[in-house]
Amino acid sequence: MKVAVDTGGTFTDFVYKEGEVLRFFKVSSHPENPAKAILEGLREVLKVPSPQILIHGSTVATNAFLERKGVDFALFTTRGFEDLIFIGRQARPKLYDFFVEKPRPFIKPENILGLKERVSAKGEIIKPLNKEEILRAKAWLIKKGLSSCAISFLHSYRNPVHENLLKEQLLEIPGLSLTTSFEILPEFREFERTTTTAINAYLNPIMQRYLSTLRKELKGTTIFMQQSSGGYMTLEEAAKFSIHTILSGPAGGVQGAFLLAEQLGERRIITFDMGGTSTDVSLIDRALPYTREYELDGFPVRIPVLDVHTVGAGGGSIAYIDEGGILKVGPQSAGADPGPACYGKGMLPTVTDANLVLGRLLPDYFCGGKKKLYPEKAFKALKGLAERLGRDLRETALAIIRIANIHMTKAITKVSLEKGYDPREFTLLVFGGAGGLHACALARELGISRIIVPKLAPVFSAFGLYFSTFTKEFSQTLILPLEERELWKGALKSLKKKAEIYLLQNRGSIEEMEWEYYVDLRYAGQGYELTIPWEEPLKEVFEREHERLFGFFLKDHPLEVVTLRLRAKERTKFDGFRLEREYFLFPSFETKLFTDEGERIAKVIPWDSLSPADTLKGPALVVDAYTTFYLESDFNLEVLSGYHLLVRKDGYA
């Protein structure tokens, strides 16, 4: 049996196959011990203590960094560059903020050691790293007693000989976790390469302990970890390159959205994943959206990730009044424990409480009736805010929803309008347990006329994980004129050979691999580059992309090939399953909703009572075991095969 597990801040989601039918369920997360929820789900709900294959999306590395709970580690760098991580780039993201705060450091300055060595930008050795310097570094590290270290020398992407020499000596230290920059990021720009390498060293021991626990508890199970780029990697790779898991959960959702959209004939979609803690959005224009421009809590991380923008607006986002008397929502979240006030433990008002007060969340049917809600506690939590604002309870709840929607609308414009895309030309694909309650409002605000809500919406990231395949990225910085075709084509052959050797050693075969080629190009003299698919003629492809992003291109200006990229990807096997009703049924009825237009009577219909080709006009609540879809009055829906919902704005086909 194969099981996919996505660990979120509020719930842990499971997807598995029973015969040809895809099934799913949720259990409450244990943020202090994520493995506990996985084991509970497997043993107590699924009754399978040790499945054959487990594909896992984890937030362990991400949370450890955000909370600065990594390990003390050492960083070896070229002498004179010891302060690189603290200085960073000269770019100021908040130009007019007189009180801007720099990102919280994750390494102590006294744990950084500069060594006498130097390699030129062409890879020539200017100053050799001698044996005395290596032994000095080794003795210093032993004296420090640190269990993890990073090595990032200047221009090692061109010639890693010095990093290799130091690595060989340091690996003689028992139990040392070691990260070298040429292995994790063989590309130029020393600041980004150093931060990426250092963060990996900071997180590796944390991930290794977590994976060791899973391996110990799940003997006989082959465990794969989802990567931020959409494919999975082996447990051994995850223990060595933990930084590749920082967006593993959201990446699963985008991967699943891409697969489902292809099945439904949708080529251009905006994904909207609203969970308990945050909302993740992404834009797919006929292909998965990869990027290498990612920041983790203020520090650049240059690894391939699916382009996902996250905002702190989820079902558990806390509403409060700031010092100036203004109502705000998020980014602080009530999480799984204590959770929203209506869960019975918390006292602070959240987006979930506001939806309940407005009648959009039905206490008797929440989580399939398995989780008790306390409406009186939601009313009590919002009452304090309402009194301070001088508004009634429903007006306050509507204000909370409006503010949360504004945060999420801005997130969608970030991945669409700010990148040259018109959101009106896309279909909104909605998932996550809370996404369906806000989908129509966001579509109206952005002018989007079509919404798709998958039947597996509440566990959609786990669905994406289930159909994930092995993926490995390879890259090499060159910086050559585009005209030097023989040189960079030779370098591409070398990169392909390196990839094949790696895969044969670690996978045993390359037969099932698909190869995707990309290249970073720029105009000569530019300080940034664009990654484009390898399609001839490269010059025209680059000019089209440059014009789309920036509104112009330079017709006769020379181009440079900066970095070659290669993605090896196992073929996706997206067939042989079907979806069935979970038979969460109850008699349909009518309920009272509170909207911006006033009080409305809405139909309440169990999702599992709907059949393909059924239609419905809003206002209505379509209720499933783990999610509710709020169909607003100016929208209608049609049920597709697979029990997915196709929602249209009135007046649109």
N, C-alpha and C positions, 0 to 999 in steps of 0.2 A: 504493500500500500504506500502511496505517495501522499504526503500532507504538506500544505503550505501554511505558514504561520506568520502573521504580521503583528508585531508587538507595538501597540500604541500607548499613549499616555493614559487613556481611560479604559479602553478595552483591548483584549488580544483576540485576533480573528483567525479562524481556521477554515480552510477549504480542502475538501478531499473528494474522491470519487467512490461512489457505491455502484458497482456494475458500470453502466454507461452514464449514470446520473451524477451530476456535480452537486454536492451537498456543502453546507456551511453551518457554523455556529460561532458564538462569542462567549468569552468568559471575562470577568473583571481582571484588569492588569494589576500587577504588584510592582510599582516603579522601583521600590527598593531591592527587588529580587525578580527580574523579568522571567528567569527560567521557571519560577514557581508557577506562573500562569500557564506556561507551555505544558508543563508536566501535569497540572490539574486538568487541562483540556484533553490531553491524550488519554490519561488514565481514568478520569472520573466521568467524562462525557463520551468520548469516542471509544473508550474501553480497549484501546490499543496502546499498551505501555511502550512499545518500541517499533514504530513503523519502519518500512524498508528505507524510504527516502524522506527527508525533511528539508524543505526549502524555507529559509528563515529571513525575514526582514527585521532588522534590529535597530533600536535607538540607543544601544548601550554606549557606543563610541561618541555619538552626538551629545548625549546628556552628560557624559563624563567631561567633555570639553566645555560645554556651556556652563556647567557648575564648577569648572576648574577642579575636578576630582581625579585628574590623571596622576601620573607618578613623577617624582623628581627624576630628572634625566640629565645627561651630559650632552653638550654640543661641541663638536670639534669643527673648526672652520679655519680659513686662511688668516694668518696673522694680519691684524689691521681691520678685520671685518667682524670683530666680536660683538659690536653693537648694532649689527645690521637689522636684527629682528625688532629692536626698540626704535630705530630711526625710521625704517620703512621707506615709502616713497614720498616725494614732495607734494603729491596731490592732496588737497584738503577737501574732503567730501562735504563739509559744512563750512563754507567759506566765510559766512558772516556770523557765525556762532562764537561769541567771545568766551564761552565757558565750555567749549567742546572737550569731551573726555576721550582720551586715547583708549584703545582696547586694553582690557585687563591682561597683563602679561601672564604667560603660562610657564615661563622658565626663569630661574634665578640667575642674575648676571654672574654670580660666582661659579655657576656650573657651566660656563662657556670658556673654552680654551682655544686660543689662536696658535696655530703651528706655522713654523717657517717652511713654507712651500709656495710655489707659484707656477701656474700653467697659463699660457697665453690663450687669447680668444681663438687662435688657430689650432690649439692643442699641443703647442711646443712647450717643452719643459724649460722654464726660465730658472727656477730654483728647485733642485731635487729635494724630496722629503727624505732626509737621511735616517739611518737606524737609530741614532741617539735621540732624535726628535720623536720617533715612534715609541721608543722605550720610555721617554719622559711622559708622553701622553698616557701610556698604559699604566705607569706607576701612579700618575695623578688620578686616574679613574679608579684604580683599586683603593687608593687612600680615601677617595670620596665615598666609596661603598654604594655607588648607584647601580641599579639593575638594568637600566636602559640607556642607550646613547644614540646620537645621530651624527653623521659625518656629512658635511656639505662644504666642499672646497670650490674655489672660484674656477669656472670653466671646466669642471669635471665632466660635463655632458660631452665635451669634445675629446677629452682624454682622461679616463677614470683611473689611471695607473696609481696615483697617490691614494685615492680612496680605497682601492683594492689592497694596497700595501698595509695601510693602517687597519683595515677590516681583518686581514689575516691574523695580525698580532692580537687584536682585541678579542677575537673569537676564542682565544685560549682561556679567557676568563670564564669560569663556570657560571652558567645560568644567565649570561648577558643577552639581552634583547637588543639587536643592532639594526639600524636603518641607514642605508647609504643613499645619497641624492641621485647618483647615476642610475640606480635600480628603480627608484620610485618615480623619478621625473628627469629623463635625459634631455632636458631642454634648457634654453638660455633664460636669462633674467634671474640673477642670483637671489634677490629678495624673495620672490615667489617660490623658487626652488628650495630655499632654506626653510621658509615657514612650513611648506608642505612636508618636508622631511622631518622637521622638528615636531610638528603636530603628530605625525605618525609614531615617532618615538615616545611621545607623551602618552599616547593612547594604547599602544601595543600590549603592555602588560595587563591593562584592564580587560581588553578583549580576550587575551589569552586565558585569563582566569575564568571569564564567563564561558568561553568555548570549552574549557577543560571540564567545567561543571556539566555542561550539556552532554559532552562526550561520555562522561562517567555515568550519567543517569540514563542515557539512551544508547546503551551498548547494542551493537548490531545494526544501528541506524546509520546510513550514509547521510551526513549533514552538509548542505550547501548554504552559503550565505549570499544574499542578494547584494549586488553592487549598486552604487549610485548611478552607474551608466545603464542600468536596465537588465543586465544579465547576471548570472550567479557565478561564484567562484568557490573553490574547495575550502574546506575548513583550515587546511594548512596555509593557503594563501591569505585567508582572512586574518589568521593569527600574525602573519608577517606584514600585511598591508591593511591594517584596520581602518585607515583613513578612507578606503574605498567603500566603506559601509555607512558613511555619514548621512546619506539620503536614501538608504535602501528601501524604507517603507514607501515614501512618496514615489520613488522610481517604479515600484511595483504597480502602483495605481496608473501611472502614465503608460507603462508597458501594456497593462490590461486594456486601457482605453484605446490604444492604438490597434490592438488585435480585434476588439469588439467593433470598433468603427469600421475597420476593413470588412468585417463580416457583414455589417449592415449597409455597406456601400457609401459610408461617410468618409471623405478624404480630408476635410478641414474641420477640426474640432478644437474647442477650448475646454480643457478639463477643469472641473471644480470639485475639489475633495475637501469637504468640511467634516471634521471629526470633533472630538471633545475638547481638544487643546488648541488646535490651530487649523488654518485653511491653507491648502496647497493648490496653486493653479498653474497651468501650463498650456502652451499653444502648439498644436500639431498641424503642420501644413504639408500633408502628403508623406511626411517622414518624421521619425522620432527627433525631437529637438535637443541635440547635444550642445553642450557649452563647456568651456574650461575657465570661464570668468566667474568663479564662485567664491564667496566670502563666508567664512565660518566665524561668527561673532567678532567681526572686524579684521580677521586675518585672511589673506588670499590663500586659497587652496587650488592648485592647478592640476586637478585630475579630471578626467572626463566624467561629467555628470549629465543626467537629463535635466534640461532647463526648467526648474520648478521654482516658483516664487512663493514664499511662505509668509503669512501674516498671522499675528496672534489674535485671531478671531475665530473661536470655536464655540461649541455648545456650552463649554464650561468657563468661557471668558467672563471675568467678573466686571460688573457695572459699579461705578463709584462716582462720587463728586469730588473734583480736584479743589485745590486751594482757592481757585478763582470762582468756585461755584458752578463750574461747567460739568455736565454729565459726560463721562468717558466710559468706554468699553474696552477691556483688555489692555495690554497683552497678558496680564496675570491671569492664570487659570485656576479653577478649583480642582482640576484634575479628576482622578478616580477616587481619591480620598483627601478631603471629605466629600468632594463632588458638589454639584449644585445644591442649593438649599432644599429643593424638593426630593433629593435622595434621602433626606432625614438626618444627615450628620452635619452638613455645612450650615452657615448662617448668612453667607454673603450672596447677594442676588447675581444671577448669571443669565446668559442668553437663553439657556434652557428654561429657566424659571419664567422669563418673559414670554416665551412661546406657550408655556403651560397656562399662564394667566390670561393670554389672549384666546385660549381655547383651541390652539393648533396642535397641542400635544395632549393626548388622552390618557390619563393615569391608569385606567383599567386595562389598557392594551400595550403599555410600554414594555419593551423587551419580551413580547409575547405573553404578557401577564405574569412573567417570572420575577420581575423586579418591582417592588412596591414603591409608589411615589406618594409624597405627602403634599398635596396642593396647598394646605393651610400654611405650610412652612414657606412655600414660594410666595404666597400673598404677604406673609409677614415680612419676608426679606425685602420685597419691593416697596412695602408700605413706608419704611424709613426713608428711602430715596424720594418717594412721591411727596412726602410731607416736607422734606427739605427743598424740593423743587417747586412746591406750591401747585402741584398737578394731581389729578386723580390717578388711581392705580393703572387703569388701562392706557391712559396717555403716556405714563412713564414707561410701561412695557413696550408700547409702540416706538417710543423714542430710543429705547435700548436696541430694538430690532433695526431701526433706521441707521443708527450709528454703526452697528455691526455690518450692515449691508454696505455702507459707505466704505469701510475698510476693505471689504471683499471686492467691491467694484473697482477700487483703486488698484488692487492686486491684479485684476484682469486687464485693466488698461496698461499696467506695467509690462505685461507679456504680449500685448497686442498693439495698441496705439503707439506706445513709445518705441516699438520696433518696426513700425511701418505697416502694420496690419489693421484692417478695419474689422472690428469684432462682429459687425452686422453680416459679414460674409461667412461666418462660422456657425457651427452647431454647438450648443453648450451641452457637454456630457457631464452629468451630475452624479456624484457618489459620495460615500462617507455617510455615517449614521445621521448627521444633521443637515446634509446638503439639500435634501428635498424640501425642507421647510422654507428655504430662502431662494430657490432657483427661479421662480417666476418673477420675483421682485428684481433680481439681478438682470434677468433677460430684458425686462421692460426698461430698466435704467440704461442698458447698453444698446438697446435696439435690436437685440437678438430675437429672431422669430421662431427658432426651432430648439427644442430641448430633448435630450434622450436621458432617461433614467433607467439604468440596468436593473434587472431583477436581483442581481448580486450587489447592488449599491452599498449596503452596509459593510460588506467585506471585500470590496472591490480591489484593494491593494493586495490582499491575499490571493484573489483570483489571478491577478497579474503575475504574482510570484509562482503560482501553480504551473503556468505555461512559460515560465522563464527558461532560458537555456544558457549553457556555458558561454561566457564572453571574455575576451582578453584584448587589451589595447596595447599597441606598441607605437613608439614615436622616436624621432631623431631630428634635432635641430641641425640645419646646414648653413643657411644664409648664402644663397647663390643666385646669380642673375637667371631669369627664366630662360634666356637663350642658351645657357650651359646645360642643354638637355642630356647629354651623355653622362655628365657628372651626377646630376640628381636622379637620373634613371638607374645608374649603377648603385647609388645609395639606396634606392627603393628595393632593388634586388637583394642587397645585403640585409635590409630590414626584414624582408619577407623570409629570407633564410634563417635569420635569428628567431623569428616568430615560429617557424616550422620546427626548429630544434627544441625550443621551449615547450611547444605543444606535444611533441613526441615524447619528451622526457616526463611531462606532467600529466598528459592525457592518454598517451600510448598510440594515438592515431590522429590524423588530420582529415580523414575521409568525409566526416559529417560537417566540416567547417565551410562556412561561406566567408569570403574575404571582401571587406569594404575598404576602399582607398580614399584618403582625404589629403589635402595639402593646405598649408597656411601660406597665403600670398599677401604681398603688400606692394605699394608703390615704393620705389627706391627713395629713401629719405624719411619715410613714415616711421612713427614710433609704435604702431600697432598693426595687426594683420587680421585677415579674415580667413576662416576655415571654410573651404568649399569642397564638395564631392569631386573626385577625380573624373572629370568629364572633359573631353576635348571638344573645341579648343579652350584651354584653360583661361586664356586671356579674356575671351568673351564671357565666360561663366563668371569670372571675377568682376568684370565691369558691370554686369547685370546686378550682381549682389551688392556691389558698392553703391550703385545708383539707387537701388531699393532702400538701402539703409540710410544713405547720406544725401540723396537727391542729385548726385552728379558723379561723373567719372572722368578721368584724364586720358584722352584717346591715345596719345603718342608717348605717354610717360613710361619709362622702363619699369618692369616688375621684378620682384625678388621672390624666390622660393625660400621660405623661412624654415618650416618644419614639415617633414613627411609623417603621415599618420596611417596606421593600419589597424583595422579591427577584425579579429577572428571571432566568428559567431557561429555557434552550433545551430543547425536548421531548426526552426520552430515547428513543433508538432501540435498544431491547433485544430484537432479534429477528434472524433470519437467520443463526444460527450453530448449530453442534452440537459436542459433544465426542466425541472418539474415543480409544481406547486408544493409548498411545504405544508399546506392545509392548515394554516393559521386562519380559521374561519369564525365568523360571528354574524348575526343578522345585521344587515345594513340599517342605518338609522340617520336621523338628522341631529345636528348640534348647532350651538350658537357660537359664532366667531366674532372677534372684534378686529376691524380693519381701519385703515386711514379714512375710509368712506363712511364708517360707522358700523353698527351691528348688522351681521348677515347670518342667514340660515344656510348651512352647508351640509351636503350629503357626506356620510361617513361610510366608506366601502372597503371591505377587506381586499387587499391586492390579490389574494389567492382565489377570490371569487370571479376574477376577470379572465376572459378567454381571448385569444388572438382575434383581431378585427373588432373587438368591442370598442365603443367610443363613450366619452364622458365630457360634459360641459361643467366648467367651474361655476360657483365655488364648491370645492369638495376636498375631503381628506381621504387619500388612498393609504390605508394602514397595512403595514407588513409587520412581521414579528420584531424586526430590529430597526425599522425606519418608518417615517411617515412622509408622504409627498403632499404638499399643500398646493392644490390646483386653484389658482386665483380666478376671479370672476370673468376676466377677459381672456382666458386661455381655455383650450380644449385638448383632450388627449385621445390617442388611439393605442390599443394594445398590439404590439408586434409579436411575431413568433419568438418563443423563448420568454414570453411574458414581460419583455422590456416595454417601457412606456415612451411613446413619441408624443411630445407636447408641442402644440403650436399656438402662437398668438392669434387671436381672432382676426380674420381678414387675410391671413397668409396661408398658402398651400403647403 
